[in-house]
Amino acid sequence: MQFTKRLREGVRRGDITCSVRIWMSPRVKRGGRYPIEGGSVEVDSIDPIEFSAITPALARESGFKSVVDLLKVAKHGSGSNVYLVRFHFVPIGEHNSRPRKHAVRAPKATSSARLRERIVRIVEQLPEATAIARGAHLSLEVRKKRFGWFLDDHHGDGRVALNSKASADMHDILEQIAPAQFHVPKYLGNKGWIGLWLDIKKIDWSAVELALREAYKSVAPKTLIQRLQT
């Protein structure tokens, strides 16, 4: 289990005892020990979590300044499952352990209807956000300000996609972590929006949730964003 250089001292001091990782499947196991300068880290638990659980508070607990800062290093390969790993540092020569938890995998959505339902569930986790039906599509809004679209067969293209507002940094991050899904939408790309295909074989839901969360924050009032971060 590797840590970026700026986190290692915090891990050794015991200030950092958790890490968010985006993997295809777990790459560490409960009770496993993984070397780091001065000793090793022993994994206490590894649990799958929803992307919405990656809050600013969890990012700071993991040693990062923000969710975006965390996600720049949390993605590993083509993985799309989000895991919360809790651990403790074991200095050279010491032997200790902590209680361990069992991990459970979550099912994935596939059909157009189930994709629609999952997008609605993600949006409903954002304070006062709504998914409003517009024909076969959904307009994703907060207090009448649109931050995204769920599109089903838009202009007869036969595709299912998410389009959302995005900053230049988010554009680059999403293009990097979900290249198979990422695209620049025809009609909104020149306005700073991004697109993520939802009808591919392996959907990176962490990228979808990140796109929606950050798009929401770009238009939501500060009072609602504060509720999102608590």
PECOR-V478982 format. One record per residue. PHI is phi as a letter, one per 30 degrees, with the letter a starting at -180 (999 if undefined). D_CENTER is the distance of its C-alpha to the mean C-alpha in Angstrom with 2 decimals. Layout:
PHI D_CENTER
PHI D_CENTER
//
This chain:
999 19.43
c 19.27
b 18.42
d 18.59
e 22.11
d 21.52
c 19.97
d 22.76
d 25.36
d 23.18
d 22.48
d 26.24
d 27.18
i 25.05
d 23.13
c 19.77
b 19.43
b 15.78
a 12.98
c 9.33
b 9.43
c 7.87
b 11.20
d 13.24
a 15.09
e 15.81
c 17.66
b 19.22
b 21.27
e 22.37
i 25.41
d 24.88
c 25.85
b 24.51
d 26.66
b 26.01
e 28.80
j 31.11
l 30.01
a 26.99
c 23.96
c 24.34
d 21.40
d 21.99
a 19.22
b 16.16
b 14.32
d 11.61
b 9.38
d 7.53
d 4.06
d 6.89
d 8.33
d 6.67
c 9.66
e 11.92
d 14.21
d 12.07
e 11.31
d 15.09
d 15.95
d 14.29
j 16.47
c 14.45
d 15.54
a 12.39
d 8.60
d 9.31
e 11.79
d 9.69
d 7.27
d 10.68
b 11.72
d 9.05
d 9.06
b 12.30
i 14.28
c 13.39
d 11.13
b 8.55
c 8.69
c 6.84
b 9.87
c 11.36
c 14.55
c 17.44
a 20.49
b 23.66
d 25.71
c 29.03
d 31.67
e 34.02
j 36.67
c 34.97
b 33.86
a 31.85
a 29.16
b 27.24
e 26.52
c 23.99
c 21.87
c 21.45
c 18.16
b 17.85
d 16.04
c 14.85
d 16.44
c 15.06
d 16.32
b 18.67
d 21.38
e 21.37
d 22.08
d 19.32
d 16.80
e 18.30
d 18.09
d 14.42
d 13.79
d 16.31
d 14.71
d 11.41
d 13.80
d 16.03
d 13.65
c 14.06
e 17.54
i 20.28
d 18.18
b 19.95
c 19.90
c 23.49
d 25.17
b 26.81
i 28.65
d 26.31
c 23.45
b 21.39
c 21.46
c 18.44
b 20.07
b 20.39
h 24.04
i 25.21
c 22.99
d 21.03
b 17.53
a 16.89
b 18.66
c 18.15
c 20.92
b 22.97
i 25.79
d 25.86
h 29.39
i 30.02
d 27.59
i 26.77
c 22.98
c 20.05
b 17.50
c 15.23
c 16.58
a 15.25
d 16.35
a 14.90
d 16.34
d 17.77
d 15.25
d 12.28
e 14.56
d 14.95
d 11.39
d 10.47
d 13.87
d 13.31
d 10.11
b 11.15
d 14.92
d 16.10
c 14.45
d 14.80
a 18.08
c 19.99
d 21.43
e 25.22
c 25.99
c 23.23
e 22.25
d 25.07
c 23.77
i 20.48
c 18.40
b 16.20
b 16.06
b 13.86
d 16.09
c 15.38
c 18.61
c 18.04
d 18.55
c 15.16
d 12.29
d 8.85
d 7.13
d 3.52
d 5.64
d 7.48
d 5.64
d 5.00
e 8.57
d 9.90
d 9.07
d 10.54
d 13.25
e 14.20
d 14.67
d 16.88
b 19.39
d 19.23
d 22.00
e 21.48
d 22.55
d 19.70
d 17.10
d 18.76
d 18.37
d 14.62
d 14.53
d 16.94
//
